[in-house]
């Protein structure tokens, strides 16, 4: 059966299984950098005509989730300048509302081999950390580079590029944590095999997910 917060009581078989919940996901617009509205497919915005549904989600999560379960906002394009500011505004709106709790920001990742730079990553993570204290990379994968054409001749070079790219982002996360810009909670990859990557729809040669 589906698991919800009410299943986490003292007698539940799910007790202590979850460290956190993504309370709200992908609510900031890529285009405007503000809240995603019904014009962009948000059914909740169509009902509320405001960000009240986000506030309510964190309010009820705070009320019913165990106090030791972390409450997250999660989004992609998390280093794009305009969207970073929109996400920061959302985090502040939730944090400052009455009866809410938000503990961390989930940075999905979904990067490529050039963007974001490590400086852009550190800047975005530090801005989120300034509001909620903690960040986590939640869905990390990288698009194939333009140098990879799907052939065996270019495959090993692509593996090397991706390895260095993972290390660069990992090292940037370590810097964020070591410099106390934000507590870093984890580094989670999107999947386990390239054939099932969502990036297949975006590059003709697939995307790196492991």
C-alpha positions in Angstrom: 0.0 0.0 0.0 1.0 3.6 -0.4 3.0 5.1 2.5 1.9 8.4 4.0 2.9 10.3 7.1 0.1 8.7 9.1 1.8 5.3 8.5 4.9 6.4 10.6 3.3 5.9 14.0 4.8 3.9 16.9 3.3 0.6 15.6 4.0 1.1 11.9 6.3 -1.2 10.0 7.6 1.9 8.3 8.6 3.7 11.5 12.1 5.1 11.3 12.5 4.1 7.6 12.4 7.6 6.1 14.8 10.5 6.9 12.9 13.0 4.8 10.1 13.9 2.5 9.9 16.0 -0.7 6.9 18.0 0.4 6.7 20.2 -2.8 8.5 19.5 -6.1 9.3 21.8 -9.1 7.0 24.7 -8.3 9.2 27.5 -9.7 9.0 28.5 -13.4 12.0 28.1 -15.7 10.8 31.0 -17.8 9.7 33.7 -15.3 11.8 32.6 -12.3 8.7 33.0 -10.1 6.0 30.5 -9.1 4.8 28.1 -11.8 1.2 29.0 -12.6 -1.7 27.2 -14.3 -0.4 28.6 -17.6 2.5 26.2 -17.2 0.4 23.3 -16.1 0.2 23.7 -12.3 -3.2 22.3 -11.3 -2.7 23.5 -7.7 -2.1 27.0 -8.9 -5.3 26.8 -11.0 -7.2 26.1 -7.8 -5.5 28.4 -5.3 -4.3 31.2 -7.6 -1.5 31.8 -5.2 1.4 30.0 -3.4 -1.0 29.1 -0.6 -1.0 25.5 -1.6 2.8 25.3 -1.0 2.5 27.0 2.4 -0.3 24.6 3.3 1.7 21.6 2.2 4.6 22.5 4.5 2.1 23.4 7.2 0.4 20.0 7.2 3.7 18.2 6.7 5.0 19.9 9.8 1.8 19.0 11.7 1.7 15.3 10.8 5.2 14.2 9.9 7.5 13.1 12.8 9.7 15.9 14.1 12.9 14.0 13.1 11.8 13.6 9.4 13.3 16.4 7.3 11.0 18.4 5.0 12.4 19.3 1.6 11.6 21.6 -1.4 13.0 20.0 -4.5 13.7 21.5 -8.0 15.8 21.4 -11.1 17.7 24.1 -13.0 18.8 24.9 -9.5 21.8 26.9 -10.6 20.2 29.0 -13.3 20.4 32.6 -12.0 16.8 33.8 -12.4 15.4 30.5 -11.1 17.8 30.5 -8.1 16.3 33.8 -7.0 12.8 32.3 -7.4 13.6 29.3 -5.4 15.2 31.4 -2.7 11.9 33.5 -2.6 9.9 30.3 -2.2 12.1 29.0 0.6 11.7 32.3 2.4 8.0 32.4 1.9 7.6 28.9 3.4 10.1 29.5 6.2 8.4 32.8 7.2 4.8 31.5 7.1 3.0 30.6 10.3 3.0 26.9 11.3 5.4 25.7 8.6 8.7 23.9 8.8 11.3 23.5 6.0 14.6 21.8 6.7 16.4 21.5 3.4 16.6 22.2 -0.3 16.9 19.3 -2.8 19.0 20.3 -5.8 18.1 17.8 -8.5 21.2 18.3 -10.6 20.5 17.2 -14.2 23.6 19.1 -15.4 25.8 18.8 -18.4 29.6 18.8 -18.8 29.9 22.6 -19.0 27.1 24.0 -17.0 26.8 24.9 -14.2 30.3 25.8 -13.4 31.5 24.8 -9.9 31.4 28.5 -8.9 27.8 28.7 -10.0 27.0 25.6 -8.0 28.6 26.9 -4.9 26.9 30.2 -5.2 23.4 28.6 -5.6 24.0 26.1 -2.8 25.1 28.9 -0.4 22.0 31.0 -1.2 19.8 28.0 -0.3 21.9 27.2 2.7 21.5 30.8 4.0 17.7 30.3 4.1 17.2 26.6 5.1 20.6 25.6 6.3 20.9 22.3 4.4 21.1 21.1 0.8 21.2 17.7 -0.9 21.9 16.7 -4.5 18.9 14.5 -5.2 18.8 13.4 -8.8 22.3 13.8 -10.2 23.0 12.9 -13.8 24.9 14.6 -16.7 24.0 15.0 -20.3 26.5 13.5 -22.8 29.0 16.0 -24.1 29.1 17.3 -27.7 32.4 15.4 -28.1 30.6 12.0 -27.7 28.9 10.8 -30.9 27.8 7.4 -29.7 30.8 5.5 -31.2 33.3 3.2 -29.5 36.0 5.6 -30.6 34.7 8.4 -28.4 33.3 6.3 -25.5 36.4 6.1 -23.3 36.9 9.9 -23.6 33.3 10.5 -22.6 33.7 8.2 -19.5 36.8 10.2 -18.5 34.9 13.5 -18.9 32.0 12.3 -16.9 34.3 11.0 -14.1 36.0 14.4 -13.8 32.7 16.1 -13.9 31.3 14.0 -11.1 34.4 14.7 -9.1 34.2 18.5 -9.7 30.6 18.7 -8.5 31.4 16.4 -5.5 34.4 18.6 -4.6 32.2 21.7 -4.9 29.7 20.0 -2.5 32.6 19.4 -0.1 33.6 23.0 -0.3 30.0 24.2 0.5 30.0 21.9 3.6 33.6 22.7 4.7 33.1 26.5 4.4 29.8 26.3 6.3 27.9 27.7 3.4 25.3 24.9 3.9 25.2 21.5 5.5 25.4 18.9 2.8 23.1 15.9 3.4 23.8 13.6 0.5 24.7 12.9 -3.1 22.1 10.8 -4.9 22.3 9.7 -8.5 19.3 9.6 -10.8 19.4 5.9 -11.9 21.6 2.9 -12.5 21.7 2.4 -16.3 21.9 4.8 -19.2 19.3 2.9 -21.2 16.5 4.0 -18.8 17.7 7.6 -18.4 15.2 10.3 -19.0 18.1 12.0 -20.9 17.5 9.5 -23.8 14.9 12.0 -25.0 17.3 14.9 -25.0 20.5 13.4 -26.6 20.7 10.9 -29.4 23.4 9.0 -27.6 21.8 8.8 -24.1 22.9 10.4 -20.9 25.2 9.5 -18.0 23.4 8.3 -14.9 26.0 6.2 -13.0 
